[in-house]
């Protein structure tokens, strides 16, 4: 997960082998230990074990799993439970996905999105993992896919259901806004990738949310889920993160999902806009060092708001 977002119970983590993560663990740090220990290719025994799992329940509702416990596989394995009848999925689309996961050892629930909001998944994103992308390739909206995911302590059973998809643009589109004196300046490559020229002097102590391109879409509201392309720098111009060249970034604008500076800075901006955020430490990571971001850092982001829902 990228640094600016808190770790959530996301499909990427489940397929990385984090068996045992539940909704109540959603802020815990991900671990790659079990993924490293798992075999890279499912064996015939793994395929047979997943084939023996019975899945009941109608589309759109949380399924019920019936299986012999303990359930275990040595590598990630998938099985199509029901083909979709909607549009065929295409790489780059943002999928709306429901999931349900249980512990293979004792059958206890590990988490679900049924009865709540769907989770986003970018079709073809390398961060999904090879097995997830292979399972999704060629599928249609409505498909239900069962996964067996080996973990350090137990194997996880997880079903995903593709309930929707949408295509979003790659970059902001709208009217250019004149630069504001005293703020870092931004130049754009032909594909929209931003570069930053920092300014000298002390960083602002209050949040700055300055549109660079004004989009014509609806205003972003608190709690919405946004899809963006972004780059991030320290105040001195040291780059520490970017979504450009990879998958678009999607997150809910709510506390615990994203740093407060993003929530306060993006709410009220319009879809299609590009926004320069200068975020003081108290709205970012405060006195806590975060990877390559030193403690008490002022952060600068250029964010292209591509979608909000």
Secondary structure, DSSP 8 states (H G I E B T S, - for coil): --TTB---S-HHHHHTT-TT--GGGTTS----HHHHHS-SS--HHHHHHHHT-EEE--TTS--EEE--SS---SS-EEEEEE---S-B--TT-EEEEEEEEEETTT--EEEE-TTS--EEEETT-GGG-HHHHHHHTT-BTT-EEEEEE--SS--EEEEEEEEEEE---SS--SEE----TTS-EEEE-TT--EEEE--SS---SS-EEEEEEE--S-B--TT-EEEEEEEEEETTS-EEEE-TTS--EEEESSBTTB-HHHHHHHTT-BTT-EEEEEE-GGGTTTTS-BTTB-TT--EEEEEEEEEE-
